[in-house]
Amino acid sequence: MKVFVIGATGYIGGAVTHALVQDGHDVSGLARSSDSAAKLRQRGVSPRVGTLFDRQVIVDAASAADAVVNAADSDNAYALTALLEAFADADKRIVHTSGSSIVGDRARGELTETIHDEASRPIARLEKRGRSAIDDAILKDAKNGVVICPTMVYGVGAGLHTESVQVPMLARLARDLGAGAHIGAGNNRWSNVHIEDLVSLYRLALTDAAAGVFLFAENGEASMHELAGAIAARLKLTDPTVNLSPEEGIRRLGAEASEFALGSNSRVRAKLARELGWQPGTTISSPEYDLDGIRFDMLCEGYGRSTGLVGFMGSV
């Protein structure tokens, strides 16, 4: 199958791209620079140089493919518009990547008991409604669209970008403060999924999922207090954890990170994905991903290497 991947140089998209090449597919990928294009080419991917705003590049590449995986920016409607235009008269599969902060509740570090599945997906808060509108457009306007909504993704990715956002963010904050940090009490919880398990869901979605289906991806959950304490232990910090007010979190990290990526509850269950036959094999409490040790494959590059931590998630 000819598959065009938007986000081929990123964390999730890169891991999906690697898997598709390994599976023998003819894979092309969007690259923002000639340097990134050369790196993709070395990995057996045909690069298409452009950005998410280069409509014609995306239309041409998508039109030449049998299917498209969009794993770049969950909030970018321009790339989506180009895809819908390219596939307006074609029954080609589009797999779009959302992010589970669409169920985020701005709980300021407090626990809420609500757990969602695909059938009980709520109307998103105003801050996330644009993302939900993009998801709905894929489900309703594409003839053969599927949305995958990852939760907090962890593990080393097999693509060009091997690490993600949330744990490296928390690790940097912990180094600055000398303690693991969380927003408020840190009792808020996020569902999570290992990157390799997530990739297996993309494989299924490309070939086996029904058109118009929305799939959560999760295999367990943990609180931010637990994660902060595990980071402090891994970094051998004197103080285990410290509370940050949401306002201090905004000052240090920005509103999106403080209010949603770190301060909200995002608790879901991937019922439809499992009904499809998805069988995730790794949980955050598995021996090789011991929460108490935060080992998380400590081999990746960049900030993860400097802290000994590999993090979670690209599209929160």
PATOR-705378 format. One line per field, with one value per residue (C-alpha): x, y, z; residue in three letters; residue number from 1. Coordinates in steps of 0.001 Angstrom, whole numbers, padded with zeros to 6 digits, always signed. Last residue first. Layout:
<atoms>
px	X;...
py	Y;...
pz	Z;...
residuo	ALA;...
num	NUM;...
</atoms>
This chain:
<atoms>
px	-001821;-000509;+003132;+003117;+005134;+008708;+012064;+014172;+017875;+017994;+020568;+019449;+015792;+016754;+018127;+018582;+016917;+018550;+016794;+014143;+011363;+013234;+010887;+012006;+008819;+006705;+008418;+008400;+010443;+008659;+005171;+003511;+003081;+001358;+002679;+000922;-001810;-004171;-006162;-008767;-011320;-013251;-010102;-010042;-013746;-013360;-010340;-011133;-010631;-009323;-007876;-007847;-006347;-003333;-000344;-001166;-004377;-004138;-000394;+000766;-001773;-001433;+002317;+005188;+006691;+004114;+001247;+002480;+002751;-000874;-001943;-000369;+002676;+002860;+006244;+007389;+010091;+012609;+016261;+016351;+017778;+016814;+014927;+013349;+012219;+010814;+008901;+007453;+006320;+004735;+002832;+001651;+000575;-001714;-001441;-003528;-003797;-003733;-005014;-005823;-009250;-010773;-013291;-014939;-016226;-015134;-014805;-011406;-009482;-006797;-005348;-006865;-005195;-001730;-002477;-003421;-000081;+001664;-000116;+001144;+004671;+004263;+003074;-000312;-001555;-004672;-004144;-004993;-005471;-004255;-001394;-002388;-002078;-000096;+002777;+006482;+009204;+011753;+014892;+012865;+014774;+015627;+012002;+010796;+013107;+011866;+008233;+008722;+010691;+007727;+005106;+006472;+007764;+010878;+012358;+012112;+013567;+011356;+011457;+009828;+011140;+008429;+005395;+002136;-000339;-003694;-003947;-007096;-007191;-009672;-010779;-011915;-013232;-015622;-014189;-016794;-018333;-015524;-012729;-014820;-015712;-012045;-011360;-014291;-012949;-009635;-011386;-013401;-010335;-010300;-014120;-014268;-014948;-018418;-018117;-017092;-019544;-019679;-015932;-015132;-015016;-014045;-015467;-014047;-012421;-009126;-007757;-004661;-006226;-009299;-009139;-011492;-009635;-011792;-010261;-006966;-007123;-005275;-006316;-004483;-006167;-006240;-007489;-008475;-009260;-012765;-011951;-014023;-013140;-009861;-007497;-009932;-010374;-006618;-006091;-008742;-007050;-003689;-005303;-007256;-004183;-005160;-004039;-000655;+001365;+000068;-002018;-001861;-002906;-004047;-003736;-001272;-000790;-003663;-002164;+001182;-000415;-002873;-000193;+002243;-000600;-001707;+001644;+000341;+001326;+004827;+006692;+009209;+007732;+010128;+010090;+010774;+013369;+015064;+017862;+015175;+013654;+016995;+017460;+013997;+014763;+017849;+015954;+013470;+009844;+009411;+006107;+006376;+006096;+005766;+005572;+004540;+006790;+005834;+009179;+008333;+004965;+006593;+009100;+006365;+004240;+007176;+007875;+004223;+004081;+007305;+007712;+009579;+006719;+004220;+002030;+002412;+001545;+000850;+001155;+000000
py	+016039;+015443;+014378;+012089;+010949;+011027;+009434;+010084;+009773;+013531;+014345;+011502;+012517;+016063;+015033;+011437;+008263;+005455;+005421;+002923;+004153;+003640;+005646;+003671;+003585;+003565;+000372;+000346;-002837;-004564;-003642;-001015;+001502;-001195;-003014;-005539;-003647;-006080;-004349;-006700;-004151;-004721;-003633;-000381;+000106;-000148;+002112;+003439;+007074;+009253;+012658;+014546;+018000;+019796;+018462;+018488;+020514;+023560;+023789;+022657;+024665;+027714;+028118;+026278;+028468;+031229;+028860;+026411;+029219;+030110;+026466;+026360;+024153;+021415;+019874;+016277;+013921;+016373;+015338;+014510;+011196;+011844;+008549;+009157;+012655;+011311;+008595;+011156;+013382;+010438;+009304;+012851;+013179;+010202;+007028;+005248;+001964;+000727;+003576;+004422;+005962;+005120;+007177;+005331;+006952;+004206;+000793;-000226;-003106;-001818;+001522;+001372;-001945;-000639;+002544;+000401;-001420;+001955;+002736;-000496;+000445;+003942;+002657;+003932;+006193;+007296;+010489;+011101;+014149;+013659;+016091;+018134;+021375;+020991;+018541;+018795;+016297;+018083;+020197;+022994;+023441;+019745;+018813;+021252;+019721;+016269;+017338;+018655;+015534;+013559;+015468;+015962;+013156;+011226;+009467;+012033;+010433;+007385;+004315;+006062;+005466;+004842;+006793;+008127;+009946;+009332;+008695;+009595;+007712;+009120;+007146;+008499;+006701;+009073;+012081;+014650;+013087;+011348;+013591;+016711;+015468;+015160;+018675;+020016;+018215;+020008;+023372;+022548;+022179;+025563;+025617;+022440;+019355;+017899;+014524;+011140;+008698;+006131;+006277;+005732;+008221;+007963;+010460;+010176;+013576;+013971;+017431;+018871;+022079;+020190;+021765;+019041;+017351;+015216;+016839;+016422;+012981;+013863;+013597;+011735;+011264;+008046;+008806;+005782;+006325;+006214;+008949;+011867;+014406;+012674;+015506;+018148;+016367;+016135;+019838;+020807;+018589;+020254;+023664;+022585;+022260;+021353;+017726;+018768;+016031;+012477;+012504;+009037;+008926;+006069;+004853;+007606;+009808;+012091;+012504;+013664;+016092;+017527;+017875;+019682;+021804;+022930;+024002;+025076;+021885;+022444;+021261;+018819;+015484;+012731;+009151;+006988;+004201;+005338;+007180;+009057;+010238;+011651;+013413;+014968;+016185;+017972;+019332;+020902;+020627;+016960;+015298;+011549;+008920;+005217;+002271;-000442;-003381;-003887;-002410;+000729;+000882;+000423;+003218;+005584;+004803;+005564;+008774;+009816;+009312;+011173;+013486;+013254;+011514;+014096;+013813;+010245;+009262;+005544;+003539;+000000
pz	+024479;+020991;+021274;+024261;+027169;+028080;+028207;+031219;+031970;+032375;+029706;+027450;+027632;+026769;+023417;+022385;+023526;+025452;+028799;+027750;+030098;+033369;+035516;+038586;+040648;+037497;+036342;+032557;+031954;+034827;+033557;+035772;+032944;+030950;+027905;+025682;+023891;+022123;+019385;+017925;+016714;+019933;+021761;+019802;+020444;+024216;+024624;+028091;+029033;+031845;+031011;+034293;+034094;+035566;+033617;+029896;+030395;+032654;+033177;+029745;+027751;+029993;+029692;+031376;+034094;+034465;+033687;+036304;+038822;+038095;+038312;+041776;+041990;+044594;+045425;+045284;+046578;+048050;+047996;+044288;+043135;+039489;+039324;+042725;+041754;+038489;+040356;+042744;+039885;+038071;+041147;+041857;+038221;+038705;+036641;+033998;+032116;+028513;+026378;+022748;+022086;+018728;+016726;+013801;+010611;+008238;+009814;+011134;+009529;+007161;+008222;+011689;+012439;+011626;+013553;+016554;+016368;+016493;+019763;+021280;+020272;+021737;+025109;+026268;+029044;+030907;+032832;+036476;+038677;+042248;+041715;+044761;+042807;+039592;+039879;+040536;+041404;+043525;+043151;+041575;+038309;+038052;+038703;+036047;+033480;+034484;+034263;+030729;+029808;+031224;+029239;+025765;+023592;+022771;+019756;+017000;+013866;+014237;+016479;+019427;+022917;+025495;+026670;+025232;+027451;+025738;+022034;+020080;+016781;+014269;+011213;+007838;+004764;+003017;+004820;+005831;+008941;+010818;+009561;+010170;+013651;+014609;+013306;+015324;+018390;+017974;+017712;+020813;+022988;+024770;+024712;+026777;+024729;+024328;+025968;+024525;+026116;+023321;+022705;+026365;+029194;+032860;+035347;+038871;+039120;+040936;+041702;+040027;+038746;+037449;+034008;+032711;+029884;+027573;+024463;+026349;+024782;+021606;+017944;+015191;+011808;+009809;+006301;+004194;+000537;-000973;-003448;-004675;-001980;-001126;-002057;-000807;+002511;+002834;+002078;+004615;+007216;+006641;+007180;+010262;+012454;+016026;+016074;+014695;+012992;+012976;+009803;+008268;+004620;+002396;-001197;-002035;-005115;-004131;-000666;-002057;-004503;-001974;+000712;-001580;-002925;+000523;+001872;+005299;+007112;+005806;+002738;+001330;+000288;+001302;-000016;+003031;+003144;+006317;+004513;+002574;+005833;+006932;+003601;+003864;+007369;+006049;+003047;+005437;+006587;+005745;+004816;+004384;+001674;+002423;+000011;+002464;+003321;+006970;+008074;+006102;+007849;+011253;+010689;+009518;+012577;+014876;+012999;+013124;+016882;+017658;+014679;+011363;+009549;+010810;+007723;+006512;+002932;+002489;-000735;+000000
residuo	VAL;SER;GLY;MET;PHE;GLY;VAL;LEU;GLY;THR;SER;ARG;GLY;TYR;GLY;GLU;CYS;LEU;MET;ASP;PHE;ARG;ILE;GLY;ASP;LEU;ASP;TYR;GLU;PRO;SER;SER;ILE;THR;THR;GLY;PRO;GLN;TRP;GLY;LEU;GLU;ARG;ALA;LEU;LYS;ALA;ARG;VAL;ARG;SER;ASN;SER;GLY;LEU;ALA;PHE;GLU;SER;ALA;GLU;ALA;GLY;LEU;ARG;ARG;ILE;GLY;GLU;GLU;PRO;SER;LEU;ASN;VAL;THR;PRO;ASP;THR;LEU;LYS;LEU;ARG;ALA;ALA;ILE;ALA;GLY;ALA;LEU;GLU;HIS;MET;SER;ALA;GLU;GLY;ASN;GLU;ALA;PHE;LEU;PHE;VAL;GLY;ALA;ALA;ALA;ASP;THR;LEU;ALA;LEU;ARG;TYR;LEU;SER;VAL;LEU;ASP;GLU;ILE;HIS;VAL;ASN;SER;TRP;ARG;ASN;ASN;GLY;ALA;GLY;ILE;HIS;ALA;GLY;ALA;GLY;LEU;ASP;ARG;ALA;LEU;ARG;ALA;LEU;MET;PRO;VAL;GLN;VAL;SER;GLU;THR;HIS;LEU;GLY;ALA;GLY;VAL;GLY;TYR;VAL;MET;THR;PRO;CYS;ILE;VAL;VAL;GLY;ASN;LYS;ALA;ASP;LYS;LEU;ILE;ALA;ASP;ASP;ILE;ALA;SER;ARG;GLY;ARG;LYS;GLU;LEU;ARG;ALA;ILE;PRO;ARG;SER;ALA;GLU;ASP;HIS;ILE;THR;GLU;THR;LEU;GLU;GLY;ARG;ALA;ARG;ASP;GLY;VAL;ILE;SER;SER;GLY;SER;THR;HIS;VAL;ILE;ARG;LYS;ASP;ALA;ASP;ALA;PHE;ALA;GLU;LEU;LEU;ALA;THR;LEU;ALA;TYR;ALA;ASN;ASP;SER;ASP;ALA;ALA;ASN;VAL;VAL;ALA;ASP;ALA;ALA;SER;ALA;ALA;ASP;VAL;ILE;VAL;GLN;ARG;ASP;PHE;LEU;THR;GLY;VAL;ARG;PRO;SER;VAL;GLY;ARG;GLN;ARG;LEU;LYS;ALA;ALA;SER;ASP;SER;SER;ARG;ALA;LEU;GLY;SER;VAL;ASP;HIS;GLY;ASP;GLN;VAL;LEU;ALA;HIS;THR;VAL;ALA;GLY;GLY;ILE;TYR;GLY;THR;ALA;GLY;ILE;VAL;PHE;VAL;LYS;MET
num	316;315;314;313;312;311;310;309;308;307;306;305;304;303;302;301;300;299;298;297;296;295;294;293;292;291;290;289;288;287;286;285;284;283;282;281;280;279;278;277;276;275;274;273;272;271;270;269;268;267;266;265;264;263;262;261;260;259;258;257;256;255;254;253;252;251;250;249;248;247;246;245;244;243;242;241;240;239;238;237;236;235;234;233;232;231;230;229;228;227;226;225;224;223;222;221;220;219;218;217;216;215;214;213;212;211;210;209;208;207;206;205;204;203;202;201;200;199;198;197;196;195;194;193;192;191;190;189;188;187;186;185;184;183;182;181;180;179;178;177;176;175;174;173;172;171;170;169;168;167;166;165;164;163;162;161;160;159;158;157;156;155;154;153;152;151;150;149;148;147;146;145;144;143;142;141;140;139;138;137;136;135;134;133;132;131;130;129;128;127;126;125;124;123;122;121;120;119;118;117;116;115;114;113;112;111;110;109;108;107;106;105;104;103;102;101;100;99;98;97;96;95;94;93;92;91;90;89;88;87;86;85;84;83;82;81;80;79;78;77;76;75;74;73;72;71;70;69;68;67;66;65;64;63;62;61;60;59;58;57;56;55;54;53;52;51;50;49;48;47;46;45;44;43;42;41;40;39;38;37;36;35;34;33;32;31;30;29;28;27;26;25;24;23;22;21;20;19;18;17;16;15;14;13;12;11;10;9;8;7;6;5;4;3;2;1
</atoms>
